[in-house]
Amino acid sequence: MGTQNRRYGIIRNIGEIESLRLSMQSKLDSYKSIEERRKLGQFATPTSLARDIISFGLQHLDFSSDIRFFDPAFGTGAFFSALLHEIKDNKTIEKATAVEIDPLFANAADSFWDNDGVNIINSDFTNIMPDGYYNFIICNPPYVRHHLIASESKSRINNKTKDISGVKLSGLAGLYCHFLLQSIQWMDEDAVAGWLIPSEFMDVNYGEAIKEFLLSKVELFRIHRFNPEDAQFGDALVSSAVVWFKKRKPTNRNVTFSYGGSLLMPHESKDISVDSLRQEQKWTRFPCQPQRSVNKSSSKLKDYFDVKRGIATGSNDFFIIEKSRIFEMGLPFEFFRPVLPSARYVKTTEINSDEQGNPILPQQLFLLDCRLSEDGIKKDYPRLWQYLESGKNNVANGYLCKTRKCWYFQEQREAPIFICTYMGRVTDGRNSAFRFILNNSNATVTNSYLALYPRKNLLEKFDDVPSLKRTVWELLNEMTSESLQNEGRIYGGGLQKIEPKELLNIDVSFLSGLF
């Protein structure tokens, strides 16, 4: 199969080009470990997906306009290759520009696409100004989480995003959010933009600013969300969506939401009103579920519980020690309190305790929790002082430990009666990705759990009717995955996650009949 770029008068075999590009991609990827590529957010777009995205986007371009193509995160050029494959005879590529921050990829791509006239800029997209205006912007931006953005760059990027788009993003927003918002200055009027991004922005708090931008600053016309079980990237645990908008004042009253299958052949599709989108916080409900009705009389979990993430130790490997090893090292056991292992090692939903209040589990773990000064420890507990000294050059310099009054002081928290695993998958053995654990021990939990603390009114009920505690626990575990997923979020491979504020908003009207 051949295609012609009419501006440059070149006829090339597209099948061969894409085969060579994929070979180049594989070779470049091999130069870096998966950890290095994840840190840079480098996840290559599969060929079939790139072609679907380009094909859909071309259908929405102005019929009379030639193509001015722009990709702010070019990689090796999956989208440009797809453009050459999908372009029709009635279209001509007038201009093609791309930005690629990685010099290894930029140089390789520049050589590969040189004869096709692609202007590849080796730079940080968030640090350059437009060289013109484009009518077709397609991008798979780097999936870099906020904590991996260098602190010296974060303030600059945040300020630039606000200056360009008028949107102030939360510090929790990933780099892809800034790419999407900053690209607006590269877009001509009525330009079409397609963004392959994580779908998490549709549910999380930092995504509220993105959604408001899409509803008020541009004309959002389509969002396709892939089934999380069908991860689009084999090397990234992320649930993906393709977001489409045009740079113009919004006049549409509905936005098409689709789900599953492919962008061109979704399993489900439905037009959702802009009014509904403004009212619904969780956009991942669409198109499969209706907008939630606001029932102010329904009971929420926050009516009965306070929910907190388990404690962050600063270094689990250092501060959490097996019981046998504590005695082997001669450390004073009085400065340790029981702590549950991570959720994957706790198979039960009820924790029983021994006479000392320690959990009866195969793995006996304890948290170092000493409130004495270093001088006091050195004087009276030399073994413990030696152990703390061994962490001075690494653990003590960690971000969390450095912010404490004393680097080894741990947060003081009561052992929770109820615990929720905040991340998991639906399996054949249970109908929910989350488990509610009844904790009959004195064990605290780390931040791999959510700790539920009954509010005063519920505690009083437990004192009056002790058996009520078990009834509440059983009812919580009977909640379906769907009811919890309504408030949480889902990632690639079907991994589900729920944060404290989301858990607090769960409808637990079934508890109201108990009191």
ABEGO torsion letter per residue (X at the ends): XBBBBAAAGBBBBAAAAAAAAAAAAAAAAAABBAAAAAAAGBBBBBAAAAAAAAAAAAAABBAABBBBBBBABAEAGAAAAAAAAABBAABBBABBBBBBABAAAAAAAAAAAAAAGBBBBBBBAAABBBAEBBABBBBBBBBBBAAABBAAAAAAAAAAAAAAAGBBBBAABBAAAAAAAAAAAABBBGBBBBBBBBAAAAABAAAAAAAAAAAAABBBABBBBBBAABBABAABBBBBBBBBBBBBBBABABBBBBBEEBAABBABBBBBBAAAAAABABAAAOAABBBBBBBAABBBAAAABBBBBBBBAGBAAAABBBAAAAAAAGBBAAABBBBBBBAAABABABBBBBAAGBBBBABBBBBBBBABBAAAAAAABAAAAAAAAAAAAAAAABAAAAABABAABBBBBBBBABBBBABEBBBAABABABBBBBBABABBBBAABBBBBBBAAAAAAAAABAAAAAAAAAAAAABBAAAAAAABBBBBGGBBBBBAAAAAABBAAAAAAAX
